[in-house]
Amino acid sequence: MDEPNSQRDRARSQLYQSLKPYLFYSQLMCSAPYPVECLQGSNGIGINTRSYFKSARFLLTAVVLSNTIMCSLEAMVELIDVPMPFFTGVLYVNEVVLGMVISLMTAGRGYKEGKHYDRFVTGILMVAEALLPSEWKNIVSSVQFRMRFTCTGLTIVVMLCLICDYVHFGSLKATLFSLGAYMMPNLLVMLSFLQCCFGTVLIYKLLQNMRHRLSPKELARCDLMERVVETERHYIQLTACMELIVRSFEYLIVINTFAGINVTSLQLLEIYQHLQQTDTAEVYIMYNSFWIVMQLCILLTVLYPCHLVKRELSRLGLTMFQLSQRGDARLEAKLARFGILTLNRKDVPYTALGMLKLELSSLSSIFVALLSFLIILIQFDSSNLNKHKGTVTTMDSLYNKIQD
């Protein structure tokens, strides 16, 4: 009677240890609920410790949000006084407004998404307890390695952005302003999307393991019908977990995607403006380039794992069809039905709010939208409407005002 519980507790402990570094900072910055009872409830966290942590994260979140809102409002006020084309001005102000909205949304998720996190963890553990301990350990280790690689890449890009900001504007005050008004919303959304990435990659690895368990070598050691029934049950559980992830993050994904298009179009405009000058500011061009890379990386932390899940569903469906060639008629019918189910799921992409497909093909649509924005911005810039004097870009004008 205690064996399944001990196996589930072991799986929960391993999952928590692999997720702990990312979960701690996400919870501290209020980008994730605290505590996640199904994950942290049995880890010996005392009542006093929980109370202190909740107080600390509330104070830290209040300070971060207050600083972000104050810097953003200051940026909006100063941007209004900078002469520039109307459409360009709308995008600059929109960038700041969306940053505030994203910051507030990430904080809001930290207080209202607890039930979704508990349901997700429960579903994952139901699948994990059916695996061998070595299988689950390998899956968790693989996901942890991928997350370390992703976090390292994002950290490097963020640091390069801040270094270039300081070198170009030459002021600690300007860099702190950039951190509050522009970088902090991106850091908060990174913490949120890393959770999304972790969960999606974990589902991908579990689906991959399910397909491996249907290989001829594995099936030779078990009853085929029992394995198929178990696989179907786990498949339904994992697709439900995937739906939970999409529903939990969809608003943030859509708004951040629009913000990314907005920001990237302005960054490309500023690169264009500097390239038109005889004295090109190489550092500022690098600064804008790193910002564009950061926006792309943030987007890929969501789209690429979803692409992996979709690809694995297709492979699982094909494996089922191959297995349907063996066994009795009842087994063949069940395998064929399951194969059709997985392949049909592959053809119905996960979408955020029914408008953004969470797959790599969405990058083409985003590129078209970005190109349209950029053409309009360059057209206005070339006409020299309300061109501000003494500086190359709107951001140069803004930071001159901030440092005065």
Secondary structure, DSSP 4 states (H G I P E B T S, - for coil): -HHHHHHHHHHHHHHHHHHHHHHHHHHHTTSS-S--HHHHTTS---HHHHHHHHHHHHHHHHHHHHHHHHHHHHHHHHHHTS---HHHHHHHHHHHHHHHHHHHHHHHHHHH-HHHHHHHHHHHHHHHTTS-HHHHHHHHHHHHHHHHHHHHHHHHHHHHHHHHHHHHH--HHHHHHHIIIIIHHHHHHHHHHHHHHHHHHHHHHHHHHHHHTTSHHHHTTS-HHHHHHHHHHHHHHHHHHHHHHHHHHHHHHHHHHHHHHHHHHHHHHHHHHHHTSSS--HHHHHHHHHHHHHHHHHHHHHHHHHHHHHHHHHHHHHHHHHHTTSS-HHHHHHHHHHHHHHHHHHHS--EETTTEESSTTHHHHHHHHHHHHHHHHHHHHHTTTTPPSS-SSHHHHHHHHHH-
